[in-house]
């Protein structure tokens, strides 16, 4: 089997997560986060559609991690993103972290909005 080293360029991948936090590029962020190839910071959750909408024209897809379990985001949030030309893909936060990292390594125009997990399955 041939292994290929993954390169993220200057972008910072999601290194890990746990109950209430995400680790991005070696820095720990507590609570809900919005992560792009060029920045990572706190996010106000589904009531904050303005911050992800500021990415219109910079990203094509916003992955939404809904915590430990998959859940539907409020329809107003999805409608605002799609009206701004941003596709929305919803999954649980662990899956969103993995998907973000894979597509980040491919140089895709993506971002991820994450709600923290409450527990980590062992």
Secondary structure per residue as TSV (DSSP state, phi and psi in degrees):
chain	resnum	aa	ss	phi	psi
A	1	X	-	360.0	136.1
A	2	X	-	-101.2	128.0
A	3	X	-	-103.5	140.2
A	4	X	-	-116.9	129.2
A	5	X	-	-70.6	136.5
A	6	X	-	-86.8	135.5
A	7	X	-	-119.8	133.4
A	8	X	-	-107.2	5.2
A	9	X	T	61.2	-131.8
A	10	X	T	-87.9	-7.8
A	11	X	-	-72.0	152.2
A	12	X	-	-105.9	120.4
A	13	X	-	-77.7	168.4
A	14	X	E	-83.1	115.5
A	15	X	E	-81.3	-29.0
A	16	X	E	179.4	176.4
A	17	X	E	-155.6	163.0
A	18	X	E	-161.1	-174.1
A	19	X	B	-56.8	109.2
A	20	X	T	85.4	2.6
A	21	X	E	-146.0	161.9
A	22	X	E	-132.3	144.0
A	23	X	E	-112.8	119.5
A	24	X	E	-124.9	120.1
A	25	X	T	55.4	33.4
A	26	X	T	87.1	-6.2
A	27	X	E	-104.6	139.1
A	28	X	E	-93.3	129.4
A	29	X	E	-116.8	129.4
A	30	X	E	-104.1	131.4
A	31	X	S	97.2	-163.4
A	32	X	S	-69.4	139.3
A	33	X	E	-132.8	151.7
A	34	X	E	-119.5	121.1
A	35	X	E	-122.8	129.0
A	36	X	E	-123.3	170.1
A	37	X	S	-61.3	-19.8
A	38	X	S	-113.6	-5.4
A	39	X	-	-161.2	158.3
A	40	X	E	-146.2	130.8
A	41	X	E	-160.2	-177.7
A	42	X	E	-73.8	153.8
A	43	X	-	-132.1	143.1
A	44	X	-	-80.6	9.3
A	45	X	G	81.3	-167.0
A	46	X	G	-63.3	-20.7
A	47	X	G	-71.5	-17.4
A	48	X	-	-103.1	81.8
A	49	X	H	-89.6	-15.5
A	50	X	H	-65.6	-42.8
A	51	X	H	-63.1	-51.4
A	52	X	H	-62.9	-32.9
A	53	X	H	-64.8	-24.2
A	54	X	T	-66.0	-10.4
A	55	X	T	-89.3	-3.0
A	56	X	B	-54.5	132.5
A	57	X	T	88.5	-16.2
A	58	X	T	-102.3	-26.2
A	59	X	B	-130.0	159.6
A	60	X	S	-102.7	-33.3
A	61	X	E	-135.8	138.2
A	62	X	E	-111.3	116.5
A	63	X	E	-82.1	135.7
A	64	X	E	-117.9	115.6
A	65	X	E	-95.3	121.0
A	66	X	E	-98.2	25.8
A	67	X	S	96.6	-149.9
A	68	X	S	-67.1	-33.1
A	69	X	S	-121.5	152.6
A	70	X	-	-73.5	139.7
A	71	X	-	-148.6	156.5
A	72	X	-	-80.4	131.6
A	73	X	-	-72.9	160.6
A	74	X	-	-56.1	140.4
A	75	X	H	-60.4	-31.7
A	76	X	H	-65.5	-36.0
A	77	X	H	-64.9	-50.3
A	78	X	H	-60.8	-44.0
A	79	X	H	-62.1	-40.4
A	80	X	H	-63.4	-43.1
A	81	X	H	-63.6	-48.1
A	82	X	H	-66.9	-35.0
A	83	X	H	-64.9	-28.5
A	84	X	T	-85.3	4.7
A	85	X	T	82.9	17.6
A	86	X	-	-109.1	119.8
A	87	X	E	-70.7	149.4
A	88	X	E	-122.9	126.6
A	89	X	E	-121.5	120.3
A	90	X	E	-104.2	135.7
A	91	X	E	-158.7	174.5
A	92	X	-	-70.8	163.1
A	93	X	H	-63.9	-40.4
A	94	X	H	-58.6	-43.9
A	95	X	H	-65.8	-38.1
A	96	X	H	-64.5	-39.2
A	97	X	H	-61.6	-48.1
A	98	X	H	-63.2	-46.0
A	99	X	H	-63.2	-42.7
A	100	X	H	-57.8	-48.7
A	101	X	H	-61.6	-42.1
A	102	X	H	-62.7	-48.9
A	103	X	H	-72.4	-28.9
A	104	X	H	-62.4	-41.6
A	105	X	H	-66.4	-20.4
A	106	X	T	-90.2	-1.7
A	107	X	T	77.4	21.4
A	108	X	-	-72.1	157.9
A	109	X	-	-89.8	86.1
A	110	X	E	-134.9	165.1
A	111	X	E	-149.0	166.5
A	112	X	E	-137.2	132.9
A	113	X	E	-109.9	122.1
A	114	X	E	-121.8	131.4
A	115	X	E	-94.7	140.1
A	116	X	-	-67.9	154.5
A	117	X	B	-81.7	151.7
A	118	X	S	-90.7	-31.0
A	119	X	-	-142.4	159.6
A	120	X	-	-112.8	125.7
A	121	X	-	-71.8	138.2
A	122	X	-	-108.0	360.0
